[in-house]
């Protein structure tokens, strides 16, 4: 059986893009408080998330330099925000988090704008 990997990659990328396009992220930069909470919740997924947000060497340095899991997560996120500057937004982080089934709930919890209750026109 011949599998066309390019086709499947393009299909999955398109589906993820459709999913992300339908999400309403909080405006602005990720707050310091949310960085702390996200670092707490990311847990053992920190290195896989870090490899998407940072380069491999930075992740290795963080792993070596930081002792606790929380410190590794927080260092990874703060390095990302420092590198991104004004682009370290909820949307940018949320688009990465939503693509992994292990972190998509973190995206929902911290990066999405609250959905208001629609008022009746009565």
C-alpha positions as CSV (number, residue, x, y, z in Angstrom):
1,X,0.0,0.0,0.0
2,X,1.4,3.3,-1.1
3,X,0.6,6.2,1.3
4,X,0.9,9.7,0.0
5,X,2.3,11.4,3.1
6,X,2.2,14.9,1.5
7,X,-1.5,14.5,0.9
8,X,-2.2,13.5,4.5
9,X,0.1,16.2,5.9
10,X,-1.7,18.8,3.7
11,X,-5.1,17.5,4.8
12,X,-4.3,17.5,8.5
13,X,-2.8,21.0,8.2
14,X,-5.9,22.2,6.5
15,X,-8.1,20.7,9.1
16,X,-6.1,22.2,11.9
17,X,-6.2,25.6,10.2
18,X,-10.0,25.4,9.9
19,X,-10.2,24.5,13.6
20,X,-7.9,27.4,14.7
21,X,-9.6,29.9,12.4
22,X,-12.9,29.2,14.2
23,X,-11.4,30.0,17.6
24,X,-11.6,33.4,19.3
25,X,-8.4,34.0,21.3
26,X,-8.0,36.6,24.0
27,X,-6.5,39.8,22.7
28,X,-3.0,41.0,23.6
29,X,0.1,39.5,25.1
30,X,0.1,36.5,27.4
31,X,0.0,37.8,31.0
32,X,2.6,37.0,33.6
33,X,0.0,35.4,35.7
34,X,-1.3,33.2,32.8
35,X,2.4,32.2,32.1
36,X,2.6,30.9,35.7
37,X,-0.6,29.0,35.4
38,X,0.2,27.5,32.0
39,X,3.6,26.4,33.2
40,X,1.9,24.6,36.1
41,X,-0.5,22.9,33.8
42,X,1.9,22.0,30.9
43,X,3.8,19.5,33.1
44,X,5.6,16.7,31.3
45,X,4.6,18.1,27.9
46,X,7.0,21.0,28.4
47,X,9.7,19.6,26.2
48,X,7.5,18.7,23.2
49,X,5.9,22.2,23.5
50,X,9.3,23.8,23.9
51,X,10.5,22.1,20.7
52,X,7.7,23.8,18.8
53,X,8.2,27.2,20.4
54,X,12.0,27.3,20.7
55,X,15.0,25.6,19.0
56,X,16.4,22.3,20.2
57,X,19.5,23.8,21.8
58,X,17.4,26.1,24.0
59,X,15.2,23.2,25.2
60,X,18.3,21.2,26.0
61,X,19.8,24.2,28.0
62,X,16.6,24.6,29.9
63,X,16.4,20.9,30.7
64,X,20.0,21.0,32.0
65,X,19.8,24.3,33.9
66,X,16.4,23.9,35.6
67,X,15.8,21.2,38.2
68,X,12.0,21.1,38.7
69,X,9.4,20.4,36.1
70,X,7.6,23.7,36.9
71,X,10.9,25.6,36.5
72,X,11.5,23.9,33.1
73,X,8.0,24.8,31.9
74,X,8.2,28.4,33.2
75,X,11.7,28.9,31.7
76,X,10.6,27.6,28.3
77,X,7.6,29.9,28.3
78,X,9.5,33.0,29.4
79,X,12.2,32.4,26.8
80,X,9.5,32.1,24.2
81,X,7.9,35.4,25.3
82,X,11.3,37.1,25.4
83,X,12.1,35.9,21.9
84,X,8.7,36.8,20.5
85,X,8.4,40.2,22.1
86,X,5.2,41.9,20.9
87,X,4.2,38.7,19.0
88,X,3.9,36.6,22.2
89,X,0.1,36.8,22.1
90,X,-2.6,34.5,23.3
91,X,-3.4,33.7,19.7
92,X,0.2,32.7,18.9
93,X,0.5,30.4,21.9
94,X,-3.0,29.1,21.5
95,X,-2.4,28.1,17.9
96,X,0.5,25.9,19.1
97,X,-1.3,24.5,22.2
98,X,-4.5,23.5,20.2
99,X,-2.5,21.3,17.8
100,X,-1.5,18.8,20.5
101,X,-4.2,16.7,22.2
102,X,-2.2,16.9,25.4
103,X,-2.3,20.7,25.5
104,X,-5.5,21.6,23.7
105,X,-7.3,21.9,27.1
106,X,-4.7,24.4,28.2
107,X,-5.5,26.5,25.2
108,X,-9.2,26.4,26.0
109,X,-8.5,27.3,29.7
110,X,-6.1,30.2,29.2
111,X,-6.0,31.4,25.6
112,X,-9.5,31.6,24.4
113,X,-11.8,34.6,24.9
114,X,-14.8,33.9,27.1
115,X,-17.9,33.3,25.1
116,X,-20.6,35.7,26.2
117,X,-24.2,34.9,26.5
118,X,-26.2,36.2,23.6
119,X,-28.9,38.5,24.7
120,X,-32.4,38.1,23.3
121,X,-33.7,40.8,21.1
122,X,-37.1,40.6,22.8
